[in-house]
Amino acid sequence: MYPYYYGHFNQVNPHVYGYPVDPRYGYIYPMQSERQNKISGQATWTDGGKVTQCGLPWSSNQYMTVAVGVHAPYECGQSLKVKNLSTGREVIVTIVDKVPGYSNNKINLHRLAFEALGANLNQGVIAIEFEPSPALEQEKWGKYLLELIQVAYPNYNVVDYSFKERTKPNQNQTKEIYEYILQSPQEKLKVQGIVKYNPETERVLSFNIKEVNH
């Protein structure tokens, strides 16, 4: 079990992104219209390096990683959903580094993430649209399942996700369901993730991932 995927997100700051905490379930999640607007900008690429400002390796998240400017309002470990405006391809990347000289709308993708967007490395710079993904950051078990899916589908990139429902089958059990959209060069898949856990101990009771019809 991985008890703390969020570091300080869910333990130290009880109002991350300004959203209050429900003592029964955790964060009260915003509606789509309340999330931060998409940002137009540019992306470059890098082969990464051994040391990062975040202390997170570029190999994290199957190399779907990114660096942002040192003054950008994003946290280490946070997810960004990035879209290549010329190809329409999208990918979810994890912030692992911060670099000087980059404006808030410019990011530096790992080479594999750059290529996953359908971009040629010779382009050097591409026009993108990206958005922070606080909904996933706040959904502890959503990110738990995301990492399992990324391992289970190594040749696919997760390009979107959604929280579906939370139920309590009994007093000692909470069930959460998420859906993830995966993309490979050949096809797109929808994968459903289900996790059941004890809300008192935060221990996983069971989890399941399966492909579902679009």
trRosetta pair geometry for C-beta under 8 A, 3 or more apart (Angstrom, degrees):
i j d omega theta_ij theta_ji phi_ij phi_ji
1 203 6.5 -75 -93 -139 167 64
1 204 5.4 -179 -108 10 111 110
2 5 5.8 65 127 -65 116 89
2 144 6.3 175 63 -120 108 94
2 147 7.6 -10 36 66 160 152
3 202 6.2 76 -139 125 95 128
4 7 6.4 95 152 -74 108 31
4 10 7.5 -159 -141 59 77 109
4 11 6.8 -7 -133 -37 120 133
5 140 6.1 142 43 -152 111 71
5 143 4.8 175 132 102 151 127
5 144 6.0 -144 -33 -67 148 72
5 147 7.5 -154 -124 -14 133 137
6 9 3.4 -91 171 55 113 116
6 10 4.3 81 72 -1 144 100
6 11 7.3 159 89 -9 100 86
6 77 7.5 139 -146 134 42 137
6 137 6.5 105 -123 -178 109 75
6 138 8.0 58 -111 -108 148 28
6 140 6.2 -82 -19 -103 122 83
6 143 7.3 127 -64 41 85 155
7 11 7.4 -106 142 25 31 115
7 77 6.1 129 10 31 130 171
8 11 6.0 -93 -134 57 37 90
8 12 4.1 -28 -154 26 89 125
8 13 6.2 55 153 0 94 97
9 13 7.1 -48 -142 51 28 102
9 16 5.4 36 -158 -92 70 166
9 75 7.5 148 -78 102 99 159
9 77 7.6 -127 -32 102 122 127
9 137 5.7 -127 -150 166 154 101
9 138 7.2 -138 162 -93 120 51
10 16 7.6 -63 -76 -2 46 143
10 26 7.0 -20 -144 -150 114 121
10 27 7.9 -95 -114 -34 93 109
10 138 7.5 128 -82 -142 99 52
10 140 5.9 14 -58 -75 167 114
13 16 4.9 100 102 -66 113 80
14 20 7.9 14 144 -152 91 49
14 21 5.0 -66 -174 -19 97 137
15 18 5.9 16 163 -124 98 24
15 19 6.7 170 -158 59 62 36
15 20 6.4 -13 -112 -95 90 46
15 21 7.3 -103 -77 -23 58 92
16 19 6.9 -23 78 43 62 88
16 27 7.5 -56 56 -100 100 131
16 134 7.5 -179 132 -154 101 112
16 137 7.5 -117 138 120 141 119
16 138 6.7 -180 84 -92 123 97
17 30 7.9 -101 130 -16 127 128
17 134 4.7 76 -82 -150 162 150
17 137 7.9 124 -28 77 133 127
17 138 7.3 -82 28 -59 134 123
19 27 5.4 53 112 -164 123 104
19 28 5.8 -153 175 67 101 73
19 29 7.0 28 -171 -110 155 28
19 30 6.1 -114 -94 -42 128 93
19 134 7.8 144 -5 147 133 132
19 138 7.0 -11 67 -107 143 156
20 27 7.7 143 91 -146 36 58
20 28 5.4 11 71 24 81 120
21 26 6.3 -63 -148 -172 86 36
21 27 6.0 -51 -108 -91 62 47
21 28 7.2 -171 -114 -8 12 83
22 25 4.9 9 89 48 120 85
22 26 6.4 8 57 58 81 25
22 27 7.1 27 17 123 85 6
22 28 5.2 103 -32 -61 105 89
24 199 7.8 1 -178 177 61 153
25 166 6.4 86 -138 134 135 159
25 174 7.7 157 -115 -144 84 149
26 138 7.3 157 137 171 117 89
26 140 7.1 -135 -125 -3 170 113
27 138 4.3 -60 47 -177 163 124
27 139 7.9 -100 52 -66 122 50
29 135 5.9 64 -157 -131 118 87
29 138 6.3 165 -100 94 91 140
29 139 7.5 19 -89 -63 135 95
29 163 7.0 19 113 49 179 155
30 34 3.6 -122 -176 85 121 126
30 35 5.8 154 96 -61 129 68
30 134 7.6 39 25 90 120 121
30 135 7.2 -110 51 -82 84 94
31 34 5.1 93 56 3 71 105
31 35 7.9 -123 99 -19 42 83
32 35 5.9 -45 -162 9 40 115
35 131 7.2 57 141 175 118 127
35 132 8.0 -157 -178 78 98 82
35 134 6.7 -175 -133 41 95 105
35 135 6.8 -46 -95 -34 130 107
36 39 7.9 -11 141 -36 109 102
36 131 6.3 166 89 -159 92 89
36 132 5.4 36 50 44 138 106
36 134 7.3 97 2 -4 105 118
37 131 7.4 -118 134 -114 26 107
38 129 5.1 23 166 174 122 106
38 130 6.9 158 -158 79 79 19
38 131 4.6 -63 -104 -64 67 108
39 104 7.7 -92 -168 129 152 91
39 105 5.3 -144 161 -119 115 93
39 129 6.9 158 77 -159 40 59
39 130 5.7 -29 61 66 92 71
39 131 6.6 147 10 -85 80 54
40 85 8.0 35 -136 -62 92 142
40 105 6.6 16 90 -167 47 133
40 127 7.5 -7 -170 -174 91 93
40 128 7.6 163 -154 91 48 48
40 129 5.5 -28 -98 -102 61 78
41 103 7.6 -159 -139 90 120 104
41 104 8.0 -123 -96 106 145 54
41 105 3.1 -165 -93 160 122 87
41 106 5.4 -148 175 -72 120 45
41 107 7.0 90 107 -2 134 85
41 127 7.9 170 98 -154 27 57
41 128 5.9 -23 73 68 71 89
41 129 7.6 126 24 -103 68 33
41 130 6.7 -46 39 21 112 104
42 105 7.2 74 17 124 67 84
42 106 5.0 -6 64 -117 89 86
42 107 7.8 -178 94 31 49 61
42 125 5.4 -2 -175 -172 119 105
42 126 6.9 153 -155 77 68 37
42 127 6.3 -46 -101 -104 68 45
42 128 6.4 122 -129 21 17 92
43 82 6.7 71 -73 -167 148 138
43 84 7.9 -82 37 -97 136 77
43 106 7.4 170 -85 -160 35 59
43 107 5.2 -18 -111 71 82 88
43 108 7.3 158 -161 -96 66 22
43 109 5.2 27 -179 -12 119 114
43 114 6.8 -178 134 -110 119 89
43 117 7.7 73 78 27 154 168
43 119 7.9 -158 87 -23 118 168
43 125 7.1 156 77 -153 42 57
43 126 5.4 -18 58 59 93 88
43 128 4.6 50 -15 -17 111 142
43 130 8.0 104 -64 -40 115 130
44 106 7.4 26 -3 179 97 101
44 107 7.7 -166 31 98 67 45
44 108 5.1 -20 70 -115 94 73
44 109 7.1 178 85 25 39 74
44 114 8.0 -34 146 -99 29 134
44 124 6.5 -19 -133 167 85 63
44 125 5.4 -29 -88 -96 77 75
45 108 7.0 146 -109 -169 14 66
45 109 5.2 -35 -105 74 71 85
45 110 7.1 18 -156 141 82 14
45 111 5.0 87 170 -97 121 55
45 113 7.7 -178 -122 68 98 81
45 114 3.7 -25 -94 -48 128 159
45 119 7.8 -179 -46 98 132 132
45 121 6.4 -93 66 -129 152 79
45 124 7.6 -133 26 -147 93 32
46 49 7.8 -45 154 -22 124 86
46 67 7.0 9 26 13 144 125
46 108 5.3 33 -11 165 119 110
46 109 7.3 164 23 83 76 37
46 110 6.4 -59 71 -111 75 42
46 111 6.7 -113 85 -43 27 78
47 110 7.6 52 -144 -153 19 72
47 111 5.5 10 -92 -21 56 127
48 57 8.0 58 173 176 138 63
48 58 3.0 27 -146 -97 147 175
48 59 7.7 148 129 -42 168 60
48 63 7.8 -112 -30 -139 147 91
48 65 7.1 52 -95 82 126 130
48 97 7.9 168 -137 -15 77 145
48 110 5.4 5 -52 -117 111 99
48 111 7.7 -103 -12 2 88 89
49 52 7.0 144 72 -67 92 73
49 58 6.8 106 35 -23 40 133
49 97 8.0 83 44 -95 99 155
50 57 7.8 -26 -151 -124 44 88
52 55 6.4 -126 75 -28 87 16
52 56 5.8 -52 71 56 141 60
52 57 7.2 177 1 -100 125 23
52 58 7.0 145 -56 -50 130 78
52 67 7.5 -145 -143 -97 112 107
52 96 5.2 -27 178 145 171 84
52 97 3.9 -106 -151 -89 109 94
53 70 7.5 -130 -152 -107 175 90
53 76 7.5 -141 104 -87 82 124
53 97 5.4 102 27 -152 88 61
53 98 4.4 -71 69 40 149 88
53 99 7.8 -164 -7 -61 133 46
54 76 3.4 162 -131 -137 115 127
54 77 6.9 172 -174 -34 133 72
54 95 6.8 145 -66 129 158 80
54 96 5.2 -143 55 -171 136 40
54 97 5.8 -117 6 -80 103 36
54 98 6.8 112 -45 -11 90 88
55 76 7.5 52 38 177 79 154
56 60 5.3 -17 169 -27 104 150
56 65 7.7 -170 121 -138 112 132
56 76 6.3 163 -5 -179 125 106
56 77 6.5 159 -61 -74 153 75
56 94 7.3 -106 146 131 150 117
56 96 4.0 -120 92 -137 110 88
56 97 7.6 -133 62 -50 90 64
57 60 5.4 138 72 -33 73 85
57 96 6.8 -53 85 -163 20 142
58 63 6.6 29 145 -128 79 72
58 65 5.1 -168 -153 74 58 151
58 96 5.8 168 -92 95 48 153
58 97 7.4 -11 -80 -23 88 124
58 110 5.4 139 -174 -98 106 126
59 63 5.8 -29 -132 -73 44 76
59 65 7.7 -6 7 -15 8 143
60 63 7.8 122 62 -76 39 27
60 65 5.5 95 63 -82 89 125
60 94 5.5 -82 115 78 120 141
60 96 5.6 160 34 -85 129 132
61 64 4.5 -88 129 60 107 87
61 65 5.8 139 55 -64 112 80
61 93 6.9 133 110 -150 149 48
61 94 4.3 151 -16 4 150 125
61 147 7.7 -91 -104 -109 68 82
61 150 6.5 -72 -154 -168 59 168
62 112 7.8 -117 137 119 74 143
62 150 5.3 -146 -15 174 126 115
62 154 6.7 180 -124 -143 134 69
63 110 5.0 -138 178 120 83 152
63 111 7.9 -36 169 60 126 70
63 112 4.2 47 120 51 130 140
63 113 6.6 -151 132 -37 76 85
64 91 5.9 -139 -146 165 117 117
64 92 6.6 51 147 87 138 57
64 93 4.8 -136 156 -108 78 68
64 94 6.6 84 99 7 79 83
64 110 7.2 -145 -122 47 14 123
64 112 7.2 -88 -73 102 52 103
64 113 4.9 113 -136 -93 54 106
64 116 6.9 -25 -106 24 95 163
64 150 7.8 -119 19 -137 131 135
64 157 6.4 137 -94 -136 137 99
64 158 7.8 163 87 40 176 85
65 93 5.8 146 -114 -170 11 98
65 94 5.3 -36 -111 65 71 81
65 95 7.6 120 -163 -114 73 10
65 96 4.6 -7 -166 3 124 128
65 97 7.8 69 155 4 113 94
65 109 7.6 139 89 -157 47 56
65 110 4.7 58 61 -21 84 127
65 113 6.5 -153 40 -30 41 139
66 80 6.2 -56 51 43 152 128
66 82 7.4 138 -74 -37 152 144
66 93 4.3 77 -18 131 114 138
66 94 7.1 162 24 75 81 32
66 95 5.7 -47 77 -98 88 55
66 96 7.1 126 54 19 37 80
66 97 7.9 -139 121 43 35 82
66 107 5.2 -1 -177 174 123 121
66 108 6.5 143 -165 75 68 49
66 109 5.1 -30 -105 -103 89 58
66 110 6.9 -105 -72 -9 46 76
66 113 6.6 -94 -65 90 86 165
67 95 7.3 96 -115 -152 27 72
67 96 6.8 -62 -77 68 69 69
67 97 3.7 -35 -104 82 104 98
67 98 6.2 180 -165 -85 87 18
67 99 4.9 59 148 -15 131 108
67 102 7.7 140 121 2 93 162
67 107 6.9 156 77 -167 49 69
67 108 4.2 -15 59 63 101 107
68 72 4.1 -87 152 52 119 155
68 74 5.2 54 48 55 171 128
68 80 8.0 132 -66 -39 123 149
68 95 5.7 -26 -4 -131 113 119
68 97 7.9 157 22 89 54 55
68 98 5.9 -27 71 -113 69 72
68 99 7.5 175 90 26 21 78
68 102 6.7 -155 177 101 41 138
68 104 7.9 24 -178 -141 107 48
68 107 5.5 -32 -97 -114 69 86
68 108 7.7 -163 -71 23 26 80
69 72 4.3 117 59 -32 83 100
69 98 6.8 17 132 -162 18 83
69 99 6.5 -62 -110 70 41 67
69 100 7.4 56 -152 -137 73 20
69 101 7.3 -135 -126 73 97 32
69 102 3.4 -146 -80 85 91 89
69 103 6.0 -150 -48 76 157 6
69 104 6.0 -94 44 -81 133 41
69 106 6.6 71 -43 66 112 87
70 98 4.7 99 -98 154 59 114
70 99 6.7 -120 -41 84 83 19
70 100 5.3 -2 -8 -88 129 58
70 102 7.6 121 1 45 64 90
71 104 7.0 -76 99 -70 85 89
72 98 7.3 -156 35 -131 102 101
72 102 7.2 -26 -39 103 117 105
72 104 4.8 142 -113 -125 78 69
73 104 6.8 20 5 -137 83 123
74 78 5.2 -135 -177 63 93 145
74 80 7.1 -9 -140 -65 153 113
74 95 5.6 167 133 -67 121 164
74 132 6.1 -165 -108 -100 106 118
75 78 4.4 105 63 -33 80 118
75 95 6.9 140 93 70 41 141
76 95 5.8 -131 -128 109 35 103
76 96 7.1 62 -152 -127 85 26
76 98 7.5 -80 -75 -31 92 106
77 94 6.5 -20 -148 -171 35 103
77 95 6.4 -40 19 66 18 86
77 96 7.9 71 -71 -89 45 55
78 94 7.4 156 81 -151 30 61
78 95 5.0 14 55 20 78 123
78 132 6.4 -21 160 -148 128 100
78 133 7.4 157 172 51 82 76
78 134 7.9 -22 -150 -87 111 61
78 137 5.8 -19 -131 -87 75 139
79 92 5.5 0 -172 -177 117 101
79 93 7.0 150 -153 78 65 36
79 94 5.8 -38 -97 -96 66 62
79 95 7.6 -142 -79 -5 19 83
79 132 7.5 112 85 -165 58 56
79 133 4.2 -40 94 54 105 124
79 136 5.4 -23 45 80 146 132
79 137 6.2 -164 20 -59 95 89
79 143 7.9 -162 -32 -108 134 110
80 92 7.3 166 82 -153 39 56
80 93 5.4 -19 61 62 89 87
80 94 8.0 168 18 -91 75 17
80 95 6.6 80 -14 -50 108 94
80 107 7.2 -156 97 -106 166 162
80 130 5.2 16 172 178 113 122
80 131 7.0 159 -158 78 71 33
80 132 5.9 -48 -104 -102 74 46
80 133 6.5 -177 -104 -5 20 96
81 90 6.2 9 179 -176 92 114
81 91 7.6 178 -151 89 56 31
81 92 5.2 -28 -98 -98 72 75
81 130 6.4 167 84 -153 49 69
81 131 5.3 -10 55 58 97 86
81 133 5.4 96 -23 -63 97 116
81 159 7.6 89 -150 -174 101 52
81 160 7.2 54 -136 -97 139 62
82 90 6.7 162 85 -152 45 64
82 91 5.7 -17 60 61 93 77
82 92 7.7 156 16 -98 74 25
82 93 5.9 6 2 7 121 116
82 107 7.2 -114 -102 66 135 151
82 109 7.2 -152 93 -85 173 128
82 113 7.6 65 55 165 141 115
82 117 6.7 -58 114 -89 108 131
82 128 5.5 -17 -168 -172 94 134
82 129 7.6 150 -157 80 50 44
82 130 4.4 -16 -104 -101 68 107
83 88 7.0 -22 -170 -155 102 33
83 89 7.2 166 -149 88 60 38
83 90 4.6 -25 -96 -96 77 89
83 117 7.7 144 -164 -139 24 111
83 128 6.2 144 74 -163 51 76
83 129 4.7 -15 60 61 108 90
83 130 6.9 -178 18 -79 69 54
84 87 4.5 15 100 41 125 98
84 88 6.9 -36 78 19 81 17
84 89 5.0 15 34 55 115 85
84 90 7.6 -149 13 -74 71 42
84 117 3.9 128 -40 170 126 110
84 118 5.7 -154 64 52 158 97
84 119 5.9 -160 -121 -50 143 102
84 126 5.8 -21 -136 147 95 142
84 127 7.8 95 -162 79 56 58
84 128 6.0 -45 -100 -104 42 81
85 88 7.8 32 -155 -70 22 45
85 126 7.7 172 33 159 82 93
85 127 4.6 -48 40 107 128 100
85 128 6.2 -165 -16 -108 91 23
85 129 5.9 94 -70 -14 99 96
86 118 7.8 -145 89 98 88 114
86 119 7.8 93 58 -94 119 85
86 126 6.7 -106 14 -159 119 107
86 127 6.6 102 -31 53 94 97
87 117 6.5 138 54 156 132 69
87 118 3.6 180 -180 83 172 143
87 119 7.1 -133 -6 -60 136 64
88 118 8.0 15 52 29 58 152
89 116 7.1 -167 151 137 133 60
89 117 4.7 159 92 -158 116 48
89 118 4.3 141 -1 -5 145 114
89 159 7.6 -107 -177 -115 63 136
89 183 7.1 179 -147 127 88 155
90 117 7.5 32 -100 -118 13 83
90 159 4.1 102 88 -160 98 106
90 160 6.8 42 102 -48 142 87
90 183 7.4 112 60 8 74 150
91 113 5.8 -177 109 -156 151 85
91 116 4.9 75 -78 112 150 124
91 117 5.8 -100 1 -71 119 81
91 157 4.8 -46 -120 167 98 137
91 158 7.6 87 -154 72 59 51
91 159 5.8 -54 -90 -101 36 76
91 183 7.9 -109 -86 54 74 121
92 133 6.8 10 -138 -28 109 161
92 136 7.8 38 -156 18 142 173
92 146 7.9 -75 100 -162 150 134
92 157 7.6 164 29 169 71 88
92 158 5.0 -37 32 97 121 95
92 159 6.6 -180 -19 -117 86 23
92 160 7.7 161 -46 -69 115 25
92 161 7.3 12 -57 -9 157 111
93 109 6.6 -104 -105 -125 166 93
93 110 7.7 174 -142 19 125 95
93 113 5.3 47 -96 -141 125 150
95 98 7.8 35 176 -65 110 77
97 108 7.7 -54 82 74 114 116
99 102 5.4 67 83 -6 96 123
99 108 6.0 24 15 11 146 144
102 106 4.6 -136 -165 87 92 108
102 107 7.2 89 178 -91 143 27
102 108 6.8 -107 -89 -26 152 104
103 106 4.9 79 52 8 79 107
107 128 7.4 -60 40 65 111 151
107 130 6.7 22 -4 4 144 165
109 113 4.3 -126 -177 89 111 115
109 114 4.5 145 95 -60 125 82
109 117 7.6 -9 167 -6 175 131
110 113 4.7 86 59 9 81 105
110 114 7.0 -145 93 -9 39 88
111 114 5.5 -55 -149 34 32 116
111 115 6.4 26 156 -14 66 106
111 121 6.6 11 -148 -105 98 119
112 115 5.7 -53 -146 40 33 109
112 116 6.2 41 150 -28 64 104
113 116 5.3 -47 -145 30 34 117
113 117 6.9 36 153 -21 61 99
114 117 6.1 -59 -165 29 30 110
114 119 5.2 -75 169 68 78 123
114 121 6.7 87 112 -96 132 71
114 126 7.6 148 -153 10 91 128
115 118 7.7 73 178 -59 41 11
115 119 6.5 -110 -100 63 32 71
115 121 6.9 -20 -74 -54 96 90
116 157 4.9 109 -171 -66 133 154
117 126 7.1 172 110 84 138 160
117 128 7.7 -39 -158 -105 157 112
119 123 5.5 -95 -176 41 99 141
119 126 4.9 -91 -114 -50 140 151
120 123 5.0 110 70 -19 80 98
121 124 7.6 55 166 -64 48 45
123 126 5.7 44 126 -66 139 90
133 136 4.6 4 142 25 114 113
133 137 6.4 133 102 -21 74 90
134 137 5.1 -57 -144 40 43 115
134 138 5.9 36 160 -19 75 107
135 138 6.2 -61 -150 38 26 105
135 139 6.4 17 155 -14 63 112
135 142 7.9 -28 135 81 77 168
135 163 6.7 -131 166 -8 113 118
136 139 5.7 -61 -141 40 34 106
136 142 5.5 -127 -140 114 67 128
136 143 5.9 106 167 -71 87 89
136 146 7.0 44 -162 -42 123 153
136 161 6.0 72 -89 75 120 138
137 143 7.2 45 -113 -57 30 135
139 142 3.2 32 116 11 125 126
139 143 6.5 144 90 -16 76 79
139 163 5.7 -160 -98 -81 152 126
139 176 7.8 168 -166 175 106 148
139 178 7.4 122 150 -89 148 131
140 143 6.4 -68 -162 36 27 102
140 144 6.5 30 146 -22 65 108
141 144 4.9 -44 -144 33 44 122
141 145 6.3 42 156 -16 69 100
141 176 5.1 112 87 63 143 146
141 178 7.7 -175 113 -24 87 127
141 195 4.8 -147 -174 65 125 148
141 197 6.9 -147 -94 -3 135 138
142 145 6.1 -56 -152 38 29 106
142 146 6.3 36 147 -27 63 106
142 161 6.8 117 -178 153 114 138
142 163 6.0 -66 -84 -85 136 95
142 176 7.4 -94 -59 142 73 135
142 178 5.0 134 -122 -90 84 151
142 193 7.9 125 -134 80 51 133
143 146 5.1 -46 -143 31 38 120
143 147 6.6 38 159 -19 66 99
144 147 6.4 -60 -159 32 26 105
144 148 6.9 23 147 -14 61 108
144 195 6.6 57 89 -83 127 162
144 204 7.9 -172 165 -81 151 129
144 207 7.8 -122 127 -106 114 153
145 148 5.5 -56 -151 37 39 114
145 149 6.2 39 153 -21 71 105
145 178 5.6 157 71 50 150 134
145 180 7.6 -161 123 -33 107 129
145 193 3.5 111 -175 159 141 155
145 195 6.0 -130 -62 -37 112 119
145 207 6.8 -164 -98 -163 91 129
145 209 6.7 150 -162 -82 99 110
146 149 5.8 -57 -149 36 30 110
146 150 6.4 31 154 -21 65 105
146 158 6.3 36 -153 -109 95 178
146 161 6.7 -34 -93 -94 113 155
146 178 7.9 -65 -55 122 79 154
146 180 6.7 148 -109 -96 74 140
146 193 7.7 -111 -55 -7 44 166
147 150 5.6 -49 -145 33 34 113
147 151 6.7 32 155 -15 63 103
148 151 5.9 -60 -156 37 32 108
148 152 6.2 25 151 -16 68 112
148 193 7.2 129 68 -128 120 130
148 207 7.0 159 -21 130 176 144
148 209 6.2 -176 116 -33 118 142
149 152 5.5 -58 -140 42 33 110
149 153 5.9 -9 170 18 71 109
149 158 6.6 86 104 -77 124 125
149 180 5.6 90 143 59 174 164
149 182 7.3 -140 161 -72 119 126
149 191 5.7 141 -135 104 129 149
149 193 6.3 -90 -53 -69 119 127
149 209 5.7 179 -87 -142 86 153
150 153 6.8 -70 -130 58 22 79
150 154 7.6 65 163 -98 56 49
150 158 6.3 -70 -80 -19 92 119
151 154 7.0 0 -161 -70 31 85
152 209 6.2 164 36 83 168 147
153 156 4.1 -23 147 35 117 120
153 182 5.6 -16 125 -150 160 157
153 189 7.5 -145 -130 60 154 145
153 191 7.3 -136 -27 -48 146 156
155 184 5.5 36 129 -119 90 125
156 182 3.9 27 160 176 138 115
156 183 6.3 139 -161 62 84 28
156 184 4.8 -68 -99 -59 73 92
156 189 6.7 -43 -130 32 155 119
157 182 6.8 150 72 -156 34 66
157 183 5.4 -29 62 63 88 85
157 184 7.4 144 12 -82 73 47
158 161 6.6 16 174 -53 117 105
158 180 5.4 -47 -136 -173 109 117
158 181 7.1 111 -159 74 60 52
158 182 5.7 -40 -95 -98 55 72
159 181 5.3 -60 65 99 87 101
159 182 7.1 135 10 -123 85 20
159 183 4.8 29 -17 -2 132 121
160 180 7.3 160 89 -158 52 49
160 181 4.1 18 54 36 94 120
161 178 6.3 1 -174 176 102 112
161 179 6.8 165 -155 90 55 51
161 180 4.8 -12 -105 -106 87 71
161 181 7.1 -139 -66 16 44 73
162 178 6.9 167 84 -159 43 69
162 179 5.1 -5 55 57 91 95
163 166 7.9 -9 174 -38 111 96
163 176 7.5 -44 -151 -173 94 106
163 177 7.9 113 -169 86 54 56
163 178 5.7 -39 -108 -106 49 84
164 177 4.2 -50 66 100 120 100
164 178 6.2 -175 3 -98 92 25
164 179 5.9 79 -49 -14 118 97
164 192 7.9 -6 -9 -139 152 99
165 176 7.3 -171 95 -144 47 49
165 177 5.2 17 48 41 80 109
166 174 6.6 -4 -171 -178 95 103
166 175 7.1 161 -154 85 47 52
166 176 5.0 -9 -104 -102 80 81
166 177 7.9 -156 -71 20 42 70
167 174 7.4 163 86 -158 39 58
167 175 5.0 -13 63 60 87 102
168 171 7.4 41 167 -96 117 24
168 173 6.7 137 -161 88 61 62
168 174 5.4 -32 -101 -103 75 68
168 175 7.4 178 -88 17 24 78
168 199 7.9 -33 -115 -18 108 137
169 173 5.0 -30 58 95 99 123
169 175 5.8 60 -21 -16 104 122
169 196 7.5 -15 15 -133 130 121
170 173 5.0 50 52 32 82 106
172 198 5.4 -17 174 -130 82 93
172 199 7.7 -156 -158 29 36 79
172 200 6.8 -47 -133 10 76 117
173 196 5.7 -3 -166 -175 104 105
173 197 7.4 146 -147 76 58 25
173 198 6.5 -44 -91 -94 51 56
173 199 7.8 131 -151 -9 6 87
173 205 6.3 -31 -122 5 101 161
174 196 7.0 166 81 -151 42 57
174 197 5.8 -24 60 64 90 75
174 198 7.7 121 15 -132 84 11
174 199 4.7 73 -16 -54 126 107
175 194 6.8 -5 -170 -170 96 96
175 195 7.4 169 -149 87 52 44
175 196 4.9 -18 -98 -99 78 83
176 194 7.3 168 85 -149 48 51
176 195 5.4 -8 57 59 93 90
176 197 8.0 -11 9 16 104 103
177 192 6.6 -13 -167 -171 97 102
177 193 7.3 156 -155 84 48 52
177 194 5.3 -12 -104 -101 76 80
178 192 7.2 155 83 -157 47 55
178 193 4.7 -11 62 60 97 100
178 194 7.9 -174 25 -74 67 39
179 190 6.1 -7 -172 -173 107 99
179 191 7.2 153 -157 80 58 43
179 192 5.4 -28 -101 -101 75 69
179 193 7.6 -179 -85 19 26 74
179 212 7.4 -68 -126 45 107 134
180 190 7.3 153 79 -157 46 51
180 191 4.8 -21 63 64 98 94
180 192 7.8 178 20 -84 75 22
180 193 6.6 41 -8 -12 112 111
181 188 6.5 -5 -175 -175 94 105
181 189 7.4 159 -158 83 48 47
181 190 5.8 -25 -102 -101 66 69
181 191 8.0 173 -87 21 19 75
182 188 6.9 158 84 -159 52 54
182 189 4.4 -11 60 60 104 97
182 190 7.6 -178 19 -83 80 20
182 191 5.9 37 -12 -5 120 116
183 187 7.8 -156 -145 104 49 38
183 188 5.1 -14 -103 -107 73 81
183 189 7.9 -165 -71 23 32 69
184 187 5.7 15 53 50 100 64
184 188 7.7 -168 26 -78 64 38
184 189 7.9 34 -2 -4 99 103
188 214 7.6 56 105 -80 105 134
189 211 5.7 -64 -169 -130 116 108
190 211 6.9 105 77 -161 56 65
190 212 5.2 -62 103 68 105 84
190 213 7.2 4 53 109 124 14
190 214 5.4 143 -10 -88 130 64
191 209 5.8 16 172 -178 112 100
191 210 6.9 170 -154 88 72 26
191 211 5.6 -45 -100 -97 72 54
191 212 7.1 138 -121 12 21 82
192 209 7.0 172 87 -150 48 53
192 210 5.6 -15 57 63 93 78
192 211 7.8 128 14 -136 78 8
192 212 4.9 50 -18 -19 113 129
193 207 7.1 -5 -173 -174 88 101
193 208 7.4 166 -153 87 47 50
193 209 4.8 -13 -102 -102 76 87
194 207 6.6 168 91 -154 57 55
194 208 4.7 -2 56 56 103 93
194 209 7.6 -176 22 -77 66 42
195 204 6.4 -68 -165 -133 104 101
195 206 7.5 179 -150 94 46 50
195 207 4.5 -8 -106 -107 76 96
196 204 7.4 97 79 -165 53 63
196 205 4.5 -57 108 65 97 111
196 206 4.9 18 45 51 110 83
196 207 7.2 -161 23 -74 64 51
197 202 6.5 4 165 -158 129 35
197 203 6.3 173 -157 86 87 36
197 204 5.1 -50 -98 -106 96 44
197 205 5.7 180 -102 2 31 85
198 201 4.5 20 97 40 125 96
198 202 7.0 -62 80 -7 76 14
198 203 5.1 11 36 52 111 85
198 205 6.2 107 -34 -49 80 107
199 202 7.3 27 -153 -74 27 54
204 207 6.1 -30 -169 -33 126 107
